[in-house]
Structure formats: structure tokens, C-alpha cells
Amino acid sequence: MATPAWFSPSRNSRRIGRQIVLPFGKSVEIAYKSLRVRFFRSLITTLSLVLAVSFFSYTAVGNDIADGLLASGRPEYRQRLLRAGYDLEADGTRVARGAKQRWILMLSLLVCTVGILNAQLMAVTERFREIGTMKCLGALDRFVLRLFLLEAAMQGLAGATAGAGIGALFALAAGVLRFGPPALSCLPAGAAALSLLAAVGVGVGLSLLGVLYPAWVAARMQPVEAMRVEA
């Protein structure tokens, strides 16, 4: 039987792909319900992110406090910073961000990313049947990928927000204990807000980075292989 001239497999596959549409709001709802079902496992994954972002936020806000004290121009604050172990830049207007501090931050964030990657790979293994069922019902690869990324984004936003707040509170408490009330009065609000936003952004970025490979594995999984795994 001759193939009609209008028939094109690639054209029809693209047309079918456009017809199978999962609204973004529905994707968010499914991802949220999935996190609720796996609340305690998600909590364990999120805690590692909270710790890493807390350390990042603590360091950044602590440096903002020290910069605010230096900007006040009072010599006694400068001496107290030096006695507290802070290194100053050549012009003496800011605290120096040393290589040691940067390496410790990078190491803590790397360990956090590896932990998220491992947890997400385990989650993919546990959800073979779920992924296979979705694919048998017509879910495309990008649907599965979107769901995993949305779950990671929700976890990352929640964990990074909590971690940034906890780290900032500890930094403020440490600043008050070291330098007294001027640690709060001299703190530039704009710089502190930027540090908190940076901490949240880093946390969400780490969560998405850690889930990219597991999400790709889940999206490329064949339905037959997924359904063959014992529950």
C-alpha cells in the first residue's frame, strides 16, 4: 500500500507532541504532591542544602557587618576587627575575602551538591514503577524532566530560604557578641539583602545542578524497563 503524499512520520510525531500538553500549573501540583508523599526523604535531602547555604549566608553577612563597621570610620572598630582576626584590604575600607575562606565555601557547596545528586539518584531508583506508569500513559521525556526539575526547585527554594535566614541570624548574633550593638546599627541593609538573595540563588542553583543527571536518567528510561522492576 502506497504511503499518502501528505503523510510524514516526523511531521505527525511533532503534531502529536504538540497535542500532548501538560499545563505548567498541573506539573507544579504533581511535583508538590510528590514531595508531600516523600516528605521525610525530601527533608533529609533538604537539610544538607540548609547547612551549606547557612554557612554561605553566615560568611557573607558576617563580612557585611565587618564592612559596615569599617565604613563608620571609627578607629576603635578597626582595631576590634583586627583583634578578632579579620584581614583588611590594602585601602582599609573592606574586609579581605581570603583564598582559604573561598575554598572552604566551595568545598561545602560541592559536598552539598554530591549529597543531593546521590539522594536524587536513589529517588529515581525507588520511582521506577511511577516513571514507567507515567510513560505508559503518554508522558513524554520532557514531562518527566520537568517534574524532577520542579521538585528540585521547590526543595531548593525552601531549603535555601531557611538556610539563608538561619545563617544570617547566627551572623548577627555573633556580630553583636563580638562588637556590641554597633554591629547592627552599622550593617548596610542593602548589602545584607544582596547577600541573602545570593545565598538563596546559590541554594536553588545547587539543587537544580544536583538533579540534572538523575532527571535525565529518569526521562530517558524506557517504559518496559521501568515496569519490569520489582515494586
N, CA, C and O of each residue as an XYZ file, in Angstrom:
924
protein
N       0.849     -1.189      0.000
C       0.000      0.000      0.000
C       0.885      1.240      0.000
O       1.798      1.369      0.815
N       0.598      2.151     -0.930
C       1.436      3.348     -1.050
C       1.150      4.321      0.088
O       0.016      4.472      0.542
N       2.220      4.975      0.530
C       2.087      5.987      1.589
C       1.557      7.281      0.999
O       2.098      7.762      0.004
N       0.502      7.866      1.590
C      -0.020      9.126      1.057
C       1.055     10.194      1.011
O       1.960     10.214      1.845
N       0.955     11.077      0.039
C       1.967     12.127     -0.138
C       1.994     13.084      1.037
O       3.026     13.673      1.358
N       0.814     13.230      1.688
C       0.761     14.197      2.792
C       1.306     13.624      4.088
O       1.535     14.349      5.056
N       1.517     12.275      4.096
C       1.935     11.640      5.348
C       3.441     11.782      5.545
O       4.233     11.444      4.666
N       3.813     12.281      6.697
C       5.236     12.399      7.062
C       5.392     11.982      8.520
O       4.834     12.644      9.395
N       6.136     10.903      8.821
C       6.273     10.451     10.213
C       6.802     11.527     11.140
O       6.294     11.702     12.247
N       7.821     12.249     10.694
C       8.386     13.270     11.573
C       7.382     14.397     11.804
O       7.272     14.923     12.912
N       6.639     14.770     10.734
C       5.661     15.845     10.875
C       4.537     15.433     11.811
O       4.090     16.224     12.641
N       4.074     14.168     11.672
C       2.991     13.709     12.530
C       3.426     13.532     13.971
O       2.647     13.793     14.888
N       4.661     13.091     14.186
C       5.159     12.966     15.562
C       5.250     14.313     16.234
O       4.957     14.444     17.422
N       5.663     15.337     15.461
C       5.702     16.681     16.044
C       4.302     17.172     16.354
O       4.084     17.846     17.360
N       3.322     16.824     15.463
C       1.960     17.257     15.699
C       1.397     16.600     16.952
O       0.735     17.258     17.755
N       1.661     15.276     17.128
C       1.194     14.573     18.317
C       1.851     15.148     19.562
O       1.201     15.308     20.595
N       3.155     15.462     19.464
C       3.853     16.051     20.606
C       3.245     17.366     21.025
O       3.206     17.688     22.213
N       2.763     18.139     20.045
C       2.138     19.416     20.392
C       0.764     19.211     21.019
O       0.315     20.032     21.818
N       0.084     18.098     20.651
C      -1.241     17.857     21.193
C      -1.184     17.362     22.636
O      -2.094     17.641     23.415
N      -0.131     16.633     23.004
C       0.003     16.122     24.368
C       0.637     17.228     25.215
O       1.859     17.363     25.266
N      -0.197     17.997     25.861
C       0.283     19.149     26.618
C      -0.130     18.992     28.075
O      -1.305     18.786     28.379
N       0.842     19.091     28.968
C       0.572     19.093     30.402
C       0.737     20.514     30.908
O       1.849     21.040     30.883
N      -0.330     21.154     31.367
C      -0.222     22.546     31.822
C       0.830     22.688     32.912
O       1.039     21.789     33.726
N       1.483     23.839     32.904
C       2.552     24.052     33.874
C       2.006     24.011     35.304
O       2.650     23.479     36.208
N       0.814     24.577     35.497
C       0.220     24.548     36.833
C      -0.023     23.140     37.328
O       0.162     22.851     38.510
N      -0.441     22.251     36.418
C      -0.639     20.855     36.797
C       0.683     20.186     37.132
O       0.749     19.357     38.040
N       1.725     20.538     36.410
C       3.056     19.999     36.723
C       3.494     20.403     38.119
O       4.034     19.588     38.867
N       3.261     21.662     38.470
C       3.615     22.141     39.810
C       2.824     21.381     40.869
O       3.367     21.004     41.908
N       1.545     21.160     40.601
C       0.700     20.430     41.561
C       1.191     19.005     41.763
O       1.264     18.525     42.895
N       1.529     18.324     40.665
C       2.024     16.944     40.770
C       3.348     16.899     41.530
O       3.557     16.026     42.372
N       4.249     17.852     41.228
C       5.543     17.889     41.918
C       5.361     18.143     43.410
O       6.049     17.542     44.234
N       4.430     19.037     43.757
C       4.181     19.345     45.171
C       3.627     18.131     45.904
O       4.053     17.831     47.019
N       2.678     17.429     45.286
C       2.112     16.237     45.916
C       3.156     15.144     46.065
O       3.152     14.410     47.054
N       4.047     15.031     45.092
C       5.117     14.032     45.179
C       6.045     14.322     46.358
O       6.480     13.404     47.054
N       6.344     15.592     46.576
C       7.184     15.959     47.721
C       6.471     15.689     49.039
O       7.105     15.285     50.014
N       5.161     15.908     49.080
C       4.404     15.642     50.305
C       4.393     14.159     50.631
O       4.514     13.775     51.794
N       4.247     13.320     49.604
C       4.232     11.872     49.826
C       5.584     11.406     50.363
O       5.645     10.525     51.221
N       6.657     11.994     49.862
C       8.018     11.618     50.286
C       8.612     12.693     51.202
O       9.761     13.103     51.035
N       7.818     13.134     52.158
C       8.208     14.301     52.961
C       9.508     14.072     53.717
O      10.407     14.912     53.671
N       9.618     12.946     54.412
C      10.786     12.738     55.267
C      12.054     12.531     54.447
O      13.121     13.006     54.836
N      11.957     11.826     53.312
C      13.140     11.680     52.455
C      13.524     13.029     51.858
O      14.708     13.352     51.757
N      12.526     13.814     51.464
C      12.813     15.149     50.938
C      13.432     16.037     52.013
O      14.297     16.865     51.729
N      12.974     15.853     53.255
C      13.514     16.650     54.355
C      14.985     16.363     54.584
O      15.767     17.279     54.840
N      15.367     15.098     54.493
C      16.774     14.737     54.678
C      17.635     15.365     53.588
O      18.720     15.881     53.857
N      17.136     15.313     52.355
C      17.876     15.927     51.248
C      17.992     17.433     51.435
O      19.038     18.024     51.167
N      16.905     18.048     51.898
C      16.882     19.495     52.057
C      17.792     19.952     53.190
O      18.352     21.046     53.123
N      17.948     19.138     54.228
C      18.771     19.544     55.373
C      20.224     19.772     54.981
O      20.869     20.687     55.491
N      20.742     18.944     54.074
C      22.124     19.159     53.636
C      22.260     20.497     52.922
O      23.276     21.181     53.047
N      21.223     20.859     52.172
C      21.232     22.155     51.491
C      21.129     23.295     52.493
O      21.780     24.327     52.333
N      20.316     23.111     53.524
C      20.167     24.138     54.565
C      21.508     24.418     55.236
O      21.856     25.576     55.465
N      22.260     23.368     55.550
C      23.545     23.546     56.225
C      24.540     24.293     55.338
O      25.223     25.209     55.794
N      24.616     23.893     54.063
C      25.565     24.547     53.151
C      25.206     26.015     52.940
O      26.084     26.877     52.979
N      23.930     26.307     52.720
C      23.510     27.689     52.489
C      23.653     28.511     53.774
O      23.973     29.699     53.716
N      23.421     27.892     54.924
C      23.608     28.600     56.201
C      25.045     29.078     56.356
O      25.293     30.210     56.771
N      25.985     28.207     56.019
C      27.395     28.589     56.123
C      27.724     29.715     55.148
O      28.449     30.650     55.489
N      27.188     29.619     53.939
C      27.396     30.674     52.940
C      26.821     32.000     53.440
O      27.487     33.033     53.371
N      25.582     31.970     53.943
C      24.928     33.188     54.424
C      25.640     33.756     55.647
O      25.796     34.971     55.768
N      26.069     32.884     56.551
C      26.787     33.325     57.754
C      28.064     34.073     57.369
O      28.365     35.133     57.918
N      28.803     33.510     56.427
C      30.047     34.148     55.994
C      29.788     35.485     55.305
O      30.475     36.470     55.578
N      28.797     35.521     54.412
C      28.524     36.739     53.650
C      28.014     37.859     54.548
O      28.480     38.994     54.447
N      27.062     37.550     55.426
C      26.510     38.588     56.313
C      27.557     39.017     57.339
O      27.601     40.187     57.721
N      28.397     38.088     57.788
C      29.476     38.452     58.711
C      30.444     39.437     58.072
O      30.903     40.375     58.726
N      30.754     39.228     56.804
C      31.615     40.177     56.094
C      30.917     41.529     55.911
O      31.561     42.576     55.972
N      29.598     41.504     55.686
C      28.857     42.771     55.564
C      28.888     43.559     56.869
O      29.000     44.785     56.863
N      28.787     42.845     57.983
C      28.867     43.517     59.289
C      30.228     44.173     59.463
O      30.326     45.324     59.888
N      31.277     43.428     59.131
C      32.628     43.976     59.269
C      32.835     45.171     58.334
O      33.453     46.161     58.724
N      32.318     45.083     57.098
C      32.427     46.209     56.171
C      31.684     47.432     56.691
O      32.149     48.560     56.528
N      30.528     47.212     57.318
C      29.775     48.328     57.875
C      30.515     49.005     59.010
O      30.495     50.231     59.126
N      31.169     48.213     59.848
C      31.955     48.800     60.938
C      33.121     49.611     60.396
O      33.428     50.686     60.911
N      33.776     49.095     59.351
C      34.878     49.843     58.748
C      34.388     51.135     58.106
O      35.053     52.169     58.182
N      33.209     51.066     57.469
C      32.674     52.242     56.786
C      32.292     53.357     57.760
O      32.182     54.519     57.369
N      32.091     52.997     59.032
C      31.751     54.032     60.011
C      32.922     54.982     60.256
O      32.717     56.109     60.707
N      34.150     54.539     59.962
C      35.318     55.395     60.109
C      35.850     55.526     61.515
O      36.740     56.343     61.755
N      35.353     54.771     62.428
C      35.803     54.871     63.827
C      37.001     53.948     64.044
O      36.913     52.752     63.765
N      38.119     54.484     64.538
C      39.347     53.682     64.684
C      39.185     52.508     65.641
O      39.808     51.463     65.452
N      38.352     52.671     66.671
C      38.227     51.569     67.643
C      37.585     50.336     67.006
O      37.907     49.207     67.374
N      36.673     50.553     66.046
C      36.064     49.409     65.366
C      37.099     48.695     64.508
O      37.114     47.467     64.425
N      37.952     49.469     63.879
C      39.017     48.873     63.057
C      39.933     48.006     63.924
O      40.294     46.899     63.526
N      40.308     48.500     65.100
C      41.175     47.734     65.987
C      40.485     46.468     66.488
O      41.116     45.419     66.614
N      39.198     46.570     66.772
C      38.470     45.395     67.255
C      38.345     44.338     66.149
O      38.379     43.138     66.423
N      38.203     44.784     64.926
C      38.166     43.834     63.819
C      39.504     43.116     63.654
O      39.547     41.906     63.434
N      40.575     43.863     63.760
C      41.900     43.256     63.651
C      42.144     42.269     64.780
O      42.709     41.197     64.563
N      41.717     42.632     65.990
C      41.881     41.716     67.116
C      41.012     40.467     66.958
O      41.352     39.394     67.458
N      39.886     40.620     66.258
C      39.004     39.477     66.038
C      39.516     38.540     64.946
O      38.933     37.480     64.718
N      40.603     38.922     64.266
C      41.209     38.053     63.263
C      40.839     38.361     61.832
O      41.142     37.573     60.937
N      40.182     39.504     61.587
C      39.820     39.876     60.215
C      41.034     40.462     59.498
O      41.814     41.216     60.080
N      41.176     40.100     58.222
C      42.189     40.708     57.360
C      41.526     41.813     56.550
O      40.417     41.645     56.042
N      42.220     42.955     56.433
C      41.668     44.092     55.716
C      42.342     44.237     54.364
O      43.497     43.847     54.191
N      41.616     44.800     53.406
C      42.195     45.077     52.102
C      43.192     46.224     52.199
O      43.282     46.900     53.224
N      43.931     46.431     51.133
C      45.014     47.417     51.162
C      44.512     48.815     51.504
O      45.178     49.552     52.231
N      43.336     49.187     50.982
C      42.830     50.534     51.263
C      42.164     50.631     52.625
O      41.839     51.729     53.077
N      41.953     49.492     53.290
C      41.394     49.502     54.637
C      39.921     49.806     54.723
O      39.415     50.077     55.811
N      39.211     49.769     53.600
C      37.778     50.095     53.623
C      36.890     48.862     53.635
O      35.688     48.959     53.882
N      37.484     47.696     53.368
C      36.705     46.468     53.334
C      37.508     45.329     53.933
O      38.736     45.374     54.011
N      36.765     44.293     54.359
C      37.411     43.086     54.861
C      37.857     42.248     53.669
O      37.112     42.090     52.701
N      39.058     41.720     53.739
C      39.590     40.909     52.647
C      38.928     39.534     52.640
O      38.804     38.890     53.681
N      38.505     39.093     51.457
C      37.959     37.747     51.284
C      39.104     36.838     50.883
O      39.482     36.790     49.712
N      39.658     36.119     51.845
C      40.847     35.317     51.608
C      40.571     34.068     50.790
O      39.433     33.615     50.667
N      41.651     33.522     50.233
C      41.529     32.301     49.432
C      41.068     31.129     50.290
O      40.333     30.265     49.812
N      41.491     31.089     51.551
C      41.095     29.998     52.441
C      39.583     29.990     52.635
O      38.944     28.939     52.594
N      39.026     31.172     52.845
C      37.579     31.283     53.030
C      36.823     30.832     51.786
O      35.820     30.125     51.882
N      37.310     31.244     50.621
C      36.647     30.847     49.383
C      36.721     29.342     49.159
O      35.749     28.737     48.707
N      37.865     28.728     49.470
C      37.996     27.287     49.273
C      37.082     26.519     50.217
O      36.499     25.509     49.823
N      36.948     26.978     51.451
C      36.049     26.308     52.401
C      34.609     26.397     51.924
O      33.860     25.425     52.017
N      34.217     27.564     51.411
C      32.866     27.724     50.878
C      32.629     26.801     49.686
O      31.599     26.132     49.605
N      33.581     26.768     48.771
C      33.435     25.923     47.584
C      33.352     24.453     47.968
O      32.570     23.702     47.386
N      34.157     24.036     48.947
C      34.147     22.641     49.370
C      32.816     22.265     49.999
O      32.273     21.195     49.722
N      32.290     23.144     50.844
C      30.998     22.846     51.482
C      29.881     22.763     50.444
O      29.009     21.900     50.543
N      29.900     23.650     49.455
C      28.873     23.616     48.411
C      29.019     22.383     47.519
O      28.023     21.815     47.069
N      30.270     21.970     47.265
C      30.498     20.771     46.457
C      29.984     19.532     47.175
O      29.341     18.680     46.562
N      30.263     19.429     48.470
C      29.772     18.282     49.246
C      28.242     18.255     49.239
O      27.634     17.190     49.131
N      27.631     19.427     49.354
C      26.173     19.522     49.314
C      25.633     19.030     47.967
O      24.651     18.288     47.927
N      26.267     19.438     46.874
C      25.811     19.037     45.544
C      25.920     17.528     45.355
O      25.021     16.905     44.790
N      27.011     16.944     45.821
C      27.189     15.494     45.707
C      26.118     14.769     46.521
O      25.586     13.752     46.078
N      25.800     15.287     47.707
C      24.750     14.680     48.525
C      23.391     14.729     47.841
O      22.641     13.753     47.873
N      23.072     15.866     47.222
C      21.801     15.989     46.504
C      21.764     15.031     45.320
O      20.745     14.385     45.073
N      22.866     14.937     44.590
C      22.949     14.033     43.439
C      22.705     12.587     43.859
O      21.954     11.864     43.206
N      23.336     12.175     44.941
C      23.175     10.805     45.423
C      21.734     10.543     45.850
O      21.166      9.502     45.518
N      21.137     11.495     46.593
C      19.758     11.321     47.051
C      18.779     11.257     45.879
O      17.832     10.471     45.900
N      19.008     12.081     44.861
C      18.101     12.083     43.713
C      18.243     10.812     42.884
O      17.253     10.318     42.345
N      19.446     10.279     42.774
C      19.620      9.009     42.063
C      18.894      7.880     42.789
O      18.300      7.009     42.153
N      18.942      7.895     44.116
C      18.195      6.902     44.891
C      16.691      7.081     44.689
O      15.950      6.102     44.603
N      16.244      8.336     44.612
C      14.823      8.603     44.399
C      14.363      8.079     43.051
O      13.259      7.544     42.942
N      15.198      8.225     42.012
C      14.853      7.710     40.692
C      14.716      6.184     40.746
O      13.796      5.620     40.154
N      15.632      5.521     41.455
C      15.575      4.066     41.575
C      14.282      3.619     42.252
O      13.671      2.633     41.839
N      13.864      4.345     43.293
C      12.650      3.979     44.012
C      11.388      4.275     43.219
O      10.325      3.731     43.517
N      11.496      5.128     42.214
C      10.296      5.558     41.475
C      10.244      4.970     40.062
O       9.616      5.547     39.174
N      10.903      3.824     39.851
C      10.880      3.191     38.542
C       9.441      2.921     38.079
O       9.070      3.251     36.953
N       8.642      2.320     38.958
C       7.278      1.974     38.585
C       6.466      3.231     38.263
O       5.703      3.259     37.297
N       6.640      4.265     39.081
C       5.909      5.519     38.854
C       6.276      6.140     37.509
O       5.408      6.596     36.765
N       7.559      6.150     37.214
C       8.016      6.722     35.935
C       7.499      5.891     34.772
O       7.041      6.433     33.766
N       7.575      4.556     34.915
C       7.079      3.697     33.856
C       5.590      3.866     33.620
O       5.137      3.852     32.476
N       4.817      4.026     34.700
C       3.376      4.237     34.557
C       3.089      5.538     33.822
O       2.229      5.576     32.942
N       3.806      6.610     34.178
C       3.603      7.893     33.507
C       3.911      7.782     32.021
O       3.196      8.338     31.187
N       4.977      7.059     31.695
C       5.355      6.936     30.283
C       4.358      6.072     29.519
O       4.069      6.340     28.353
N       3.833      5.037     30.170
C       2.827      4.216     29.510
C       1.540      4.998     29.261
O       0.806      4.706     28.318
N       1.271      5.983     30.099
C       0.081      6.815     29.932
C       0.301      7.952     28.938
O      -0.605      8.750     28.696
N       1.501      8.028     28.363
C       1.738      9.019     27.318
C       2.640     10.163     27.702
O       2.802     11.102     26.923
N       3.237     10.115     28.888
C       4.125     11.204     29.297
C       5.384     11.199     28.431
O       6.023     10.160     28.264
N       5.730     12.340     27.893
C       6.934     12.476     27.098
C       8.146     12.686     28.006
O       8.009     12.947     29.201
N       9.333     12.565     27.411
C      10.561     12.732     28.194
C      10.597     14.090     28.884
O      10.998     14.194     30.044
N      10.179     15.127     28.172
C      10.265     16.461     28.761
C       9.305     16.639     29.934
O       9.554     17.459     30.818
N       8.193     15.867     29.950
C       7.279     15.931     31.086
C       7.969     15.423     32.350
O       7.926     16.063     33.401
N       8.608     14.255     32.226
C       9.300     13.660     33.377
C      10.434     14.567     33.833
O      10.628     14.778     35.031
N      11.182     15.102     32.872
C      12.277     16.014     33.212
C      11.751     17.248     33.942
O      12.344     17.696     34.923
N      10.640     17.790     33.459
C      10.062     18.973     34.088
C       9.639     18.692     35.530
O       9.857     19.521     36.414
N       9.036     17.522     35.770
C       8.584     17.195     37.118
C       9.755     17.116     38.093
O       9.674     17.641     39.204
N      10.844     16.463     37.682
C      12.003     16.341     38.563
C      12.631     17.714     38.823
O      13.047     18.003     39.944
N      12.699     18.549     37.798
C      13.276     19.880     37.988
C      12.395     20.744     38.891
O      12.906     21.519     39.700
N      11.084     20.614     38.756
C      10.182     21.380     39.621
C      10.317     20.933     41.080
O      10.341     21.766     41.986
N      10.405     19.624     41.304
C      10.604     19.133     42.664
C      11.912     19.670     43.244
O      11.955     20.099     44.398
N      12.969     19.646     42.447
C      14.262     20.150     42.917
C      14.195     21.644     43.195
O      14.778     22.118     44.171
N      13.488     22.395     42.346
C      13.372     23.836     42.552
C      12.609     24.147     43.834
O      12.979     25.062     44.571
N      11.545     23.390     44.105
C      10.786     23.602     45.345
C      11.633     23.282     46.570
O      11.669     24.044     47.536
N      12.312     22.138     46.512
C      13.203     21.779     47.618
C      14.294     22.827     47.796
O      14.599     23.243     48.914
N      14.873     23.247     46.676
C      15.962     24.217     46.752
C      15.506     25.546     47.315
O      16.205     26.147     48.130
N      14.330     26.018     46.885
C      13.832     27.302     47.369
C      13.535     27.246     48.859
O      13.884     28.165     49.600
N      12.885     26.161     49.303
C      12.564     26.028     50.725
C      13.835     25.906     51.567
O      13.989     26.597     52.574
N      14.745     25.020     51.145
C      15.971     24.818     51.915
C      16.878     26.028     51.893
O      17.469     26.379     52.915
N      17.000     26.679     50.728
C      17.882     27.846     50.632
C      17.334     29.021     51.427
O      18.105     29.749     52.053
N      16.018     29.221     51.417
C      15.435     30.315     52.190
C      15.649     30.100     53.684
O      16.030     31.017     54.411
N      15.395     28.858     54.133
C      15.619     28.554     55.543
C      17.093     28.688     55.908
O      17.429     29.262     56.944
N      17.972     28.162     55.059
C      19.398     28.242     55.345
C      19.918     29.658     55.364
O      20.729     30.010     56.220
N      19.455     30.492     54.414
C      19.902     31.882     54.379
C      19.464     32.626     55.630
O      20.231     33.407     56.194
N      18.224     32.384     56.068
C      17.742     33.044     57.285
C      18.487     32.602     58.529
O      18.839     33.423     59.376
N      18.727     31.293     58.639
C      19.442     30.772     59.814
C      20.871     31.307     59.855
O      21.341     31.752     60.903
N      21.557     31.264     58.718
C      22.927     31.771     58.672
C      23.011     33.241     58.999
O      23.931     33.665     59.697
N      22.050     34.048     58.501
C      22.054     35.486     58.787
C      21.818     35.749     60.269
O      22.462     36.621     60.852
N      20.901     35.002     60.886
C      20.634     35.185     62.323
C      21.863     34.857     63.163
O      22.181     35.577     64.109
N      22.554     33.774     62.819
C      23.771     33.427     63.555
C      24.865     34.479     63.340
O      25.608     34.805     64.266
N      24.959     35.004     62.121
C      25.955     36.039     61.862
C      25.659     37.301     62.654
O      26.577     37.923     63.189
N      24.391     37.689     62.738
C      24.011     38.876     63.523
C      24.286     38.653     65.003
O      24.793     39.540     65.690
N      23.946     37.461     65.489
C      24.194     37.161     66.904
C      25.687     37.179     67.214
O      26.105     37.719     68.239
N      26.491     36.589     66.328
C      27.941     36.593     66.536
C      28.499     38.007     66.471
O      29.400     38.356     67.233
N      27.961     38.835     65.550
C      28.430     40.217     65.455
C      28.119     41.021     66.699
O      28.946     41.816     67.147
N      26.931     40.826     67.265
C      26.560     41.552     68.491
C      27.441     41.106     69.657
O      27.874     41.932     70.459
N      27.707     39.799     69.752
C      28.555     39.304     70.830
C      29.986     39.831     70.721
O      30.637     40.089     71.734
N      30.466     39.987     69.505
C      31.842     40.451     69.303
C      31.977     41.958     69.413
O      32.901     42.463     70.051
N      31.045     42.678     68.784
C      31.223     44.132     68.627
C      30.127     44.961     69.291
O      30.174     46.191     69.279
N      29.141     44.277     69.871
C      28.087     45.022     70.553
C      27.020     45.532     69.577
O      27.003     45.137     68.411
N      26.134     46.408     70.055
C      25.041     46.943     69.212
C      25.488     47.615     67.920
O      24.725     47.593     66.954
N      26.697     48.220     67.840
C      27.105     48.812     66.549
C      27.133     47.822     65.385
O      27.069     48.231     64.226
N      27.226     46.528     65.682
C      27.210     45.539     64.606
C      25.895     45.592     63.835
O      25.859     45.327     62.633
N      24.808     45.940     64.541
C      23.510     46.056     63.884
C      23.301     47.443     63.283
O      22.788     47.578     62.172
N      23.699     48.460     64.023
C      23.447     49.825     63.556
C      24.309     50.190     62.343
O      23.899     51.007     61.519
N      25.477     49.601     62.231
C      26.369     49.907     61.102
C      26.182     48.973     59.915
O      26.787     49.177     58.862
N      25.344     47.946     60.076
C      25.165     46.978     58.996
C      24.406     47.623     57.831
O      23.283     48.089     58.027
N      24.985     47.662     56.624
C      24.256     48.206     55.466
C      23.153     47.251     55.038
O      23.419     46.104     54.678
N      21.903     47.731     55.079
C      20.755     46.865     54.792
C      20.792     46.346     53.357
O      20.456     45.189     53.102
N      21.196     47.195     52.429
C      21.241     46.769     51.032
C      22.222     45.644     50.799
O      21.913     44.685     50.091
N      23.405     45.748     51.385
C      24.416     44.696     51.217
C      23.960     43.391     51.852
O      24.173     42.315     51.292
N      23.327     43.484     53.031
C      22.836     42.273     53.693
C      21.741     41.606     52.874
O      21.701     40.380     52.772
N      20.843     42.413     52.284
C      19.775     41.854     51.456
C      20.349     41.156     50.224
O      19.878     40.086     49.838
N      21.363     41.759     49.608
C      22.003     41.127     48.449
C      22.681     39.814     48.835
O      22.668     38.848     48.072
N      23.274     39.793     50.030
C      23.913     38.551     50.489
C      22.881     37.448     50.685
O      23.130     36.292     50.345
N      21.714     37.808     51.237
C      20.659     36.814     51.434
C      20.123     36.314     50.088
O      19.895     35.118     49.911
N      19.926     37.227     49.153
C      19.456     36.824     47.825
C      20.478     35.926     47.124
O      20.118     34.955     46.457
N      21.761     36.270     47.289
C      22.806     35.440     46.690
C      22.810     34.046     47.302
O      22.998     33.057     46.592
N      22.602     33.958     48.617
C      22.572     32.659     49.283
C      21.397     31.823     48.790
O      21.545     30.626     48.542
N      20.227     32.449     48.647
C      19.060     31.727     48.140
C      19.302     31.277     46.695
O      18.983     30.145     46.331
N      19.863     32.166     45.881
C      20.144     31.805     44.491
C      21.131     30.659     44.376
O      20.955     29.763     43.551
N      22.172     30.685     45.203
C      23.157     29.600     45.192
C      22.500     28.286     45.607
O      22.775     27.240     45.020
N      21.633     28.339     46.620
C      20.961     27.124     47.074
C      20.068     26.518     46.015
O      20.098     25.308     45.795
N      19.272     27.343     45.355
C      18.394     26.843     44.288
C      19.238     26.303     43.129
O      18.915     25.266     42.550
N      20.310     27.005     42.797
C      21.188     26.545     41.721
C      21.822     25.200     42.031
O      21.922     24.342     41.154
N      22.255     25.009     43.282
C      22.854     23.730     43.670
C      21.829     22.603     43.595
O      22.141     21.500     43.145
N      20.609     22.885     44.037
C      19.563     21.866     43.989
C      19.263     21.448     42.551
O      19.114     20.259     42.270
N      19.176     22.410     41.648
C      18.924     22.094     40.236
C      20.112     21.378     39.606
O      19.938     20.464     38.800
N      21.323     21.799     39.977
C      22.520     21.155     39.440
C      22.600     19.693     39.871
O      22.974     18.820     39.088
N      22.238     19.440     41.140
C      22.316     18.076     41.654
C      21.280     17.137     41.054
O      21.466     15.920     41.086
N      20.189     17.675     40.506
C      19.115     16.823     39.987
C      19.191     16.655     38.471
O      18.438     15.856     37.914
N      20.072     17.379     37.788
C      20.103     17.335     36.330
C      20.350     15.919     35.802
O      19.595     15.433     34.960
N      21.392     15.264     36.288
C      21.693     13.919     35.784
C      20.620     12.901     36.174
O      20.178     12.146     35.307
N      20.175     12.841     37.449
C      19.082     11.913     37.773
C      17.813     12.173     36.963
O      17.136     11.227     36.561
N      17.482     13.447     36.717
C      16.293     13.765     35.929
C      16.458     13.281     34.490
O      15.504     12.788     33.888
N      17.658     13.419     33.938
C      17.926     12.940     32.585
C      17.798     11.416     32.516
O      17.257     10.879     31.550
N      18.297     10.728     33.538
C      18.174      9.264     33.587
C      16.705      8.862     33.632
O      16.284      7.946     32.926
N      15.926      9.548     34.465
C      14.508      9.217     34.571
C      13.770      9.495     33.270
O      12.914      8.712     32.859
N      14.098     10.608     32.621
C      13.400     10.991     31.395
C      13.709     10.030     30.248
O      12.847      9.776     29.407
N      14.917      9.498     30.207
C      15.318      8.613     29.103
C      14.958      7.151     29.359
O      15.228      6.293     28.518
N      14.364      6.863     30.491
C      14.051      5.481     30.833
C      12.945      4.932     29.934
O      11.960      5.617     29.659
N      13.116      3.697     29.482
C      12.109      3.047     28.660
C      10.989      2.487     29.536
O      11.275      1.906     30.583
N       9.737      2.641     29.144
C       8.620      2.163     29.969
C       8.707      0.684     30.317
O       8.407      0.294     31.445
N       9.117     -0.149     29.350
C       9.196     -1.598     29.595
C      10.205     -1.899     30.695
O       9.937     -2.714     31.577
N      11.360     -1.247     30.649
C      12.385     -1.465     31.669
C      11.897     -1.013     33.032
O      12.127     -1.698     34.029
N      11.218      0.140     33.092
C      10.736      0.660     34.365
C       9.675     -0.241     34.975
O       9.704     -0.500     36.178
N       8.732     -0.725     34.160
C       7.651     -1.560     34.685
C       8.127     -2.955     35.061
O       7.453     -3.645     35.826
N       9.278     -3.390     34.540
C       9.802     -4.720     34.830
C      10.441     -4.796     36.204
O      10.638     -5.894     36.725
N      10.773     -3.654     36.808
C      11.432     -3.629     38.122
C      10.429     -4.035     39.193
O       9.271     -3.616     39.164
N      10.881     -4.852     40.137
C      10.003     -5.279     41.235
C       9.678     -4.090     42.117
O      10.554     -3.276     42.406
N       8.441     -3.979     42.546
C       7.995     -2.883     43.421
C       8.553     -3.082     44.815
O       8.296     -2.270     45.704
